[in-house]
Amino acid sequence: GPPQVGKRTLATEFARAIQCAGGGQPCGACRPCQLIGRGVHPDVITVRGEGARRAILVDQVRAVRREASLAPVEGRRRIYILCNMELANESAANALLKVLEEPPAHALFLLTAVSEELVTPTILSRCQVLSLRPSSRGEIERALRERWGASAEQAALLSRLSGGRMGKALTLLGNETLLSRRKAALERLQELLSAHDGRRLALAGDLASRPEQLPDVLEIWLSWWRDALLAHAGLGEQIVNIDRRGELMARRETFSVAQLHAALAALQTCADHLQRNVNARLAVERLVLHLPAAGANKG
């Protein structure tokens, strides 16, 4: 499933169900459930990738193979949660395949990935695939209010910004740093729309100086331009950035449909270039020069 849709959360809950002292549904109160919840159960091991790509490495998989042969310390099974298996290189995938072909009877391997198509076919053929899909806006909004105590206004906004991913909604809830970055990104976009080319290039240089934040900035900008397209079509009730609805509705006649589509295409091209490790400054400069100006002729 997509990032932050709940893959690792589901894997952890499955592990709790297996190790729970009561059996069946995890009670959340027994020693195994408590230990798993804190991430310290000796028989439930989460393996995350290392380095900038967050990819699981072959040495990590070899360690899993050695440990998996050992009997459980106190649980029913030894459970390994391997995150983002689609990022594992060929050596790591081949090393894991060896233990998946002949797994110890007491071992269970839970693999997460954004897409089954990205996982090595030989590994995929030895797994039972469970596809997770985004939740509805209403489900996330209700959960944020009832389970996590969000206000009605918070829940309404975050359920839209989450894109159906409960993990993203919870990451944003109460995280003033991320919410402040979102606000800054939207304000920077508004500045760009009325800036001349020289100022746009200067802003591009500032953005490119923080490459770790660029994917989030592009996602925020994409959501605004999609909303602008919805506003132009008279579909204001479907806008994601509902705290910016007034701004979006006021601009609904500023850009033509062709300009709106061109802006979305330019943003997607920039995101694709960054994924392919194109020079960040060049990619962002190209983007800001291709975004339509607020005062431009709509044609």
Residue pairs with C-beta under 8 A, 6 or more apart in sequence:
1 7
1 114
1 131
1 132
1 133
1 134
2 114
2 134
2 163
2 165
3 114
3 165
3 167
3 168
4 162
4 165
4 166
4 167
4 168
4 171
5 132
5 133
5 134
5 164
5 165
5 166
5 167
6 132
6 165
6 166
6 167
7 83
7 112
7 113
7 132
8 46
8 81
8 83
8 112
9 166
9 167
10 130
10 132
11 81
11 110
11 112
12 36
12 37
12 44
12 46
12 81
13 26
14 110
15 36
15 41
15 44
15 79
15 81
15 110
16 26
16 28
16 32
16 33
16 36
16 37
17 24
17 25
17 26
18 75
18 76
18 77
18 79
18 108
19 32
19 33
19 36
19 41
19 43
19 44
19 75
19 76
19 77
19 79
20 26
20 27
20 30
20 32
20 33
21 27
21 30
21 31
21 32
21 33
22 30
26 33
27 33
28 34
28 37
32 41
32 74
32 75
35 41
35 42
35 44
36 44
39 46
41 75
42 73
42 74
42 75
43 72
43 73
43 74
43 75
43 77
43 78
43 79
44 75
44 79
44 81
45 64
45 67
45 78
45 79
45 80
45 81
46 80
46 81
46 83
47 56
47 60
47 61
47 64
47 80
47 81
47 82
47 83
48 54
48 56
48 83
48 84
49 55
49 56
49 57
49 83
49 84
49 87
49 88
50 56
50 57
50 60
51 57
53 87
54 84
54 87
55 84
55 87
55 88
55 89
55 92
56 82
56 83
56 84
56 85
56 87
56 88
56 92
57 88
57 89
57 92
58 89
58 91
58 92
58 95
60 92
61 88
61 92
61 95
61 96
62 95
64 80
64 82
64 96
64 99
65 95
65 96
65 98
65 99
67 78
68 78
68 80
68 99
68 103
68 104
68 107
69 104
70 78
71 78
71 106
72 78
72 106
76 106
77 106
77 107
77 108
78 104
78 106
78 107
78 108
79 107
79 108
79 109
79 110
80 107
80 108
80 109
80 110
81 110
81 112
82 96
82 109
82 110
82 111
82 112
83 112
84 112
84 113
84 114
85 93
85 96
85 111
85 112
85 113
85 119
85 123
86 113
86 114
86 115
86 118
86 119
88 96
88 120
90 120
93 120
93 122
93 123
96 109
96 123
97 120
97 122
97 123
97 126
99 107
99 109
100 109
100 123
100 126
100 127
101 126
103 109
111 119
111 123
111 127
113 119
116 124
116 129
116 131
119 127
133 164
134 163
134 164
134 165
135 164
135 165
135 166
136 164
137 159
137 160
137 164
138 159
140 155
140 158
140 159
140 162
140 164
140 166
140 169
141 155
141 156
141 158
141 159
142 155
143 166
144 150
144 154
144 155
144 158
144 159
144 169
144 170
144 173
145 151
145 152
145 155
148 170
148 173
150 158
150 173
154 173
156 242
157 242
157 243
158 169
158 172
158 173
159 169
160 239
160 240
160 241
160 242
161 168
161 169
161 172
161 182
161 223
161 240
161 241
162 168
162 169
162 172
171 178
172 178
172 179
181 213
181 216
181 217
182 216
182 220
185 216
185 217
185 220
185 221
186 220
186 224
186 241
186 244
188 203
188 207
188 217
189 220
189 221
189 224
190 247
191 199
191 203
192 200
192 203
192 288
192 291
193 291
193 292
193 293
193 294
194 293
194 294
194 295
195 203
195 293
197 289
200 288
200 289
200 291
201 285
201 288
201 289
203 288
204 281
204 284
204 285
204 287
204 288
205 281
205 285
207 213
207 214
207 217
207 284
208 214
208 280
208 281
208 283
208 284
208 285
211 274
211 280
214 274
214 280
214 284
215 271
215 274
218 267
218 270
218 271
218 274
221 267
222 264
222 267
222 268
222 271
223 240
223 241
224 241
224 244
224 248
225 260
225 263
225 264
225 267
226 240
226 264
227 239
227 240
227 241
227 244
227 248
228 248
228 251
228 252
228 255
228 260
228 263
229 257
229 260
229 261
229 264
230 236
230 238
230 239
231 239
231 248
231 249
231 251
231 252
232 252
232 253
232 255
232 257
232 260
234 252
236 245
236 248
236 249
239 245
239 248
241 248
251 294
253 298
254 294
254 298
255 263
255 292
255 298
256 298
256 299
258 299
259 292
259 296
259 298
259 299
262 290
262 292
263 290
263 291
263 292
266 286
266 287
266 290
266 291
267 287
269 286
269 287
270 283
270 284
270 286
270 287
273 283
273 286
274 280
274 283
